[in-house]
């Protein structure tokens, strides 16, 4: 995710500076996020925002988002979904199902990074809706790349993110969860 965001965020945020705080995995993020948010609440300037982004995996999206919202509110930080006087410090976003869904959402970016993949993938019924791919999004993505002769042993996720991220066009992504993420960030930046 970090490698992908480093390539994509400047396309969405323009010159706005950002920092990425990563966690080893989703469980670690959920475990340490409450104390991290409490720390941020002690010093965060009004013009700073915190964006929490994590994969849904197989969890209930609404329950997961409610859990993130509650963590922020418990720390004394208003969220975009529950602002205080129209002000907020935290945006919580869920990647449906996993980052690889966002790759399926911009297949041209994948084709630019991996030219042997079939251009017909987005027209196949199982891949038409990037956020509804069954059988594990990263597993499906790995299979598609392997059929094209890439990653014979196993998908190297960081390498894929570094290869695909520079080609992602935020305006063209068909993933609904990507568009929600993009639009929330654009709201922060304001009109161009």
C-alpha angles and dihedrals in degrees: 000000000000093000090048094048093049088060098040106037096069088056090056102033100037109199096349110123120235140179126208119217109193133195127206091247144337094276090055091049092051091046097049102031097086094057092041091053091047088054092049091049089063096061114008112135117226092249094055123088133193118217116194112198127178141153119264091213105174097329127114105268096213093049092048093048091048089052091053092046091051092050090055094045091048088055090053095253121132116225133216088249093048108027126181110229088342090302125114139173103193134058116189117200132177124208107223109240105334138324091272089068087067088055091053086050092062103035092166088065089052090049091051091052095039109026096184095064115108115263087212095070096099090052093056112100095235092056102036094097106044092197094054102050110140127219099039119312097232091046091052091046091050091051093050092050093045091052086055091052100261128123096010094184105030140335110268098213099194092049091049092049091049091048098045102033096073090055097048112116106202092206093055102049114120095197110110092208090052091050091050090051093046094047093049090053092047089053087060093050094048128211116341 
